[in-house]
Amino acid sequence: MDSTEIYTDLDGHSAFRTIRVFETGAVLFNGVSVSLSSAQPCESVLMHEFDAGYFLDRHNPPSRQYVVVLEGELEISVQDGNIARRFAEGSVFVAGDLEGSGHSTRAIRAGRALVVNLRG
């Protein structure tokens, strides 16, 4: 599965790129063939509820994170707000810009997101 990642480029700025996450393969589960990815260790899982208009100025995540937008819509901006992408229900993105200028987050529509803090 392809996903957008927010990462720190060589100049120390947060930027977007597409990466491959959750490689899946066919496995037998209770005698039924299903497509699953390998398990990925995580540190914690959080539910983030946000109102429309919520804004978090430039920041870096505390650890690499999967963010799964369950409801609503988020807009992530990088490089002083000059570049932005929106993530609506069903979107998964990776917050991996642990250093540098950081990114900002704004809620376009109220909703909820599941935040998975990865280990390592």
C-alpha positions in Angstrom: 0.0 0.0 0.0 1.3 3.4 -0.9 1.1 6.2 1.7 2.2 9.8 2.0 5.0 10.4 4.4 6.0 13.7 6.0 9.8 13.5 6.3 12.8 15.8 6.9 14.7 16.6 3.7 18.5 17.2 3.6 17.9 20.9 4.2 16.1 20.3 7.4 12.6 21.1 6.0 9.6 18.9 6.3 8.4 17.6 2.9 6.0 15.1 1.4 6.9 11.9 -0.4 5.1 8.6 -1.3 6.4 5.5 0.4 5.3 1.9 0.4 3.9 0.7 3.8 2.1 -2.4 4.9 3.3 -4.9 2.3 0.6 -7.6 2.3 0.7 -11.2 1.4 -1.6 -14.2 1.4 -1.7 -16.2 4.6 -4.0 -18.8 6.0 -6.0 -17.6 9.0 -8.2 -20.3 10.6 -8.2 -22.1 7.3 -9.1 -19.0 5.2 -6.7 -17.3 2.9 -6.5 -13.6 3.8 -4.1 -10.8 2.8 -2.2 -9.5 5.8 0.9 -7.3 6.4 3.5 -8.3 8.9 3.1 -7.0 12.4 4.7 -3.7 13.2 5.7 -2.9 16.9 4.2 0.2 18.3 4.8 2.2 21.5 1.2 3.5 22.0 -2.1 4.1 20.2 -4.1 7.3 20.7 -7.5 8.6 19.6 -7.3 12.3 18.6 -10.6 14.1 18.3 -10.6 17.5 16.7 -13.0 20.3 16.0 -13.3 22.1 12.6 -10.7 24.9 12.7 -8.4 23.2 15.1 -4.8 24.3 14.4 -1.5 23.1 15.7 1.4 25.2 14.5 4.7 23.8 13.3 5.8 20.8 15.3 7.6 17.5 15.0 6.0 14.2 16.2 7.5 12.6 19.3 8.1 9.4 17.3 7.4 8.1 13.8 3.6 7.8 13.6 0.9 6.3 11.4 -2.1 8.6 11.4 -5.4 7.0 10.3 -8.2 9.6 9.6 -11.4 7.9 10.8 -13.7 10.9 10.4 -13.4 14.5 9.2 -10.5 16.0 7.2 -7.1 17.2 8.1 -4.7 19.5 6.2 -1.0 19.2 6.8 1.3 22.0 5.7 5.1 22.0 5.3 7.7 24.5 4.3 6.2 27.6 5.9 2.7 26.6 4.7 3.6 26.8 1.0 2.8 23.2 0.4 -0.3 21.4 1.8 -2.1 18.1 1.5 -5.5 17.1 2.7 -6.4 13.8 4.3 -10.0 12.7 4.6 -11.8 9.7 6.1 -10.0 6.5 5.3 -6.6 8.2 4.6 -3.4 6.9 6.2 -0.3 9.1 6.4 3.1 8.7 8.1 4.4 11.6 10.3 8.1 11.0 10.2 9.6 14.5 10.3 11.2 14.0 13.7 13.7 16.9 13.3 13.9 20.1 11.4 11.2 22.7 10.6 8.2 20.5 11.3 4.7 20.6 9.9 1.4 22.3 10.9 -2.0 20.5 11.2 -5.4 22.1 10.6 -8.8 20.5 10.7 -11.0 21.3 7.7 -13.8 19.2 9.1 -14.3 18.0 12.7 -13.5 14.3 13.2 -11.2 11.7 14.8 -7.9 10.2 13.9 -6.1 7.1 15.3 -2.5 7.9 16.0 -0.1 4.9 16.2 3.3 5.8 17.7 5.8 3.4 16.3 8.7 1.9 18.2 12.2 2.5 17.1 
